[in-house]
Amino acid sequence: MADDSIAVVDLETCQPDRCNYECANFCPPNRTGKECITTREERYDEGEPYQGGADQIWISEEICLGESCGICVEKCPFDAIQIINLPQELDDDPVHRFGENAFALYGLPAPEEGRVTGILGPNGIGKTTAVHILAGELAPNLGEVGSEPDWDEILDSYRGTALQEYLEAMRDGDVTVARKPQYVDRIPDQFDGPTRELLARTDERGVLDSLVERLGIGPVVDQPIDTLSGGELQRVALAAALARDADFYFLDEITPYLDIGQRMTAARLVRELAEEENRSMLVVEHDLAILDLLADAIHIGYGEPSAFGVVTPPKSVKAGINEYLSGYLENENMRVRESAIEFEEHAPRPGSVGNTAVSYPALEKRYGDGEFALSVEPGAIRESEVLGVVGPNGIGKSTFAKLLAGRLQPDTGALDATLDIAYKPQYIEIDQPMRVDTFLSSITDRFGSSYWDTEIAQPLGLESVMEQSLTDLSGGERQRVAIAACLSEDADLYLLDEPSAHLDVDQRVRATTAIRRYTETHDATAMVIDHDIYMIDLLADRLLVFDGEPAQRGHAAPPQGMREGMNAFLSDLDVTFRRDERTSRPRINKPGSQLDREQKAKGEYYYAP
């Protein structure tokens, strides 16, 4: 194989007990007597340690003919093999490789004092691996599997680069790291006790009280950590990370489960720590509007998920985001996507005028004397429409969804119990040790049909996870499987609570397209709750706007038109949006800017006047 190709074997899906080694039997080099594809037992001497099982395959990258052959890829019944031609422009050796025929990472982001550095890219291409290396938790092996290069060798490979000084400090133990984890819903599995106790352990800068107040988590600090919502956990995790006294802060996705106002507060806190205290901040983020507002520079990540990933040198924020969306990186002369991600700019939909599909009376739900109370005015969801639901966190949106889905009973008002409702909850809890394909086939008889593959599986990118266990899925993979499960049911109403959480930019666009297309082709009625404004804009025909006092009281008026709903929602948050002149992607206006003032004066907070 040429130096610009790699072979990847997924040891989770390679199942030699269920095949006849078609990959090895049909391999052209093998048929000429060469040992290109062998078992791992045959590859290694007795007693020599190796990854995987003895009967699983190993591929010689020196002998393999590369992607131009690809016979083993086609013959494998479990899609466990990838033969990939690396970008021709990729001259460097890997920073790290996790094993023979395993994931390889090329390039590292470069933290800078007093600056916020962003990383933008799809899931599964090594962003978190890069951070583990920068945090000193993983020593890079420079692609030499089974060896541990000494620090002199590592530093030599970065001599004269922006990373040299940082890596030298890390080698000498002069770098302290604070980290906010990606999946905050797993925090209760690692800590059991009052939230205040967890936070108190992190207050190394004496700023915890201020962070608690600005992030609005004062009402929950005395609650057990396992009682908090996803949005509360996200803010607690952010407060815990920013309260530490560190040289390098790594923040992995600060926006999931947060409303727009909370996202902007989080962005301001990160920027203040960088600018006022000269700290290095590295943020992985999929919300382009927040990344645009937050970062001083960004690195683009690209590659093949679970196979290899490349981190580019830094780019300006605007140019980097636009290049990523276009699918072509100019400085690298690299096409990273077959087609551009396009943002549709359109006038607000006039709203559907069909018959009523779901109606609900005035509803009330109270959680105890003096605790949260929700009031909902009577309303209706029309046939074949998508009703978007927006509002701050802790205001009752998910409570309303649970009332409709029959998961909660209202204190006042009665709902139609005969309705079939397909419900994707906000927080996806999976404890079933079954395969994805087994799970989805139990939901619908259409599973595996060309229709189901075209309408659901392919748009959501589920082909690669079908043979995985539900419990082994990442957050983004769980989200896509949950969306597919919801859309696979026969229902009067499809109710999806925060389908964008943990999805990267590409996946959000694909999920949005899949949901909208499904509702249009099936004349289906749906209700979608989400904090991604662009997703709501593309999906919704009308809006249901929630207001009130978070964690105390919530109120929902009847559904209204998109322009009226967006203006009502965003005016309450004091946030205006504009469109990028090149890509039409929504961008948050800087508060107090001329455009911000002009739009507010016209009362247009999202749509162009």
Secondary structure, DSSP 8 states (H G I E B T S, - for coil): --TTEEEEE-TTT--GGGS--HHHHS-HHHHTT--SEEEHHHHS-TT---SS-TTSEEE-TTT---TTT-HHHHH-TT--EEEEE--TT--S--SEE-STTS-EEE------TT-EEEEE--TTSSHHHHHHHHTTSS---TT-TT----HHHHHHHTTTSTTHHHHHHHHTT---EEEE-S-GGGHHHH--SBHHHHHHTT-SSS-HHHHHHHHT-GGGTTSBGGG--HHHHHHHHHHHHHTS--SEEEEE-S-TT--HHHHHHHHHHHHHHHHHH--EEEEE---HHHHHHH-SEEEEEEEETTTEEEE---B-HHHHHHHHHHTEETTTTEE-SSS----------------EEEEE--EEEE-STTS-EEEE--EEEETT-EEEEE--TTSSHHHHHHHHHTSS--SB----TT--EEEE-SS-------BHHHHHHTT-TTTTSHHHIIIIITTTT-GGGTTSBGGG--HHHHHHHHHHHHHHS--SEEEEE-TTTT--HHHHHHHHHHHHHHHHHTT--EEEE-S-HHHHHHH-SEEEEEEEETTTEEEE---EEHHHHHHHHHHHHT--EEE-TTT--EEE--TT-HHHHHHHHHT-SSS--
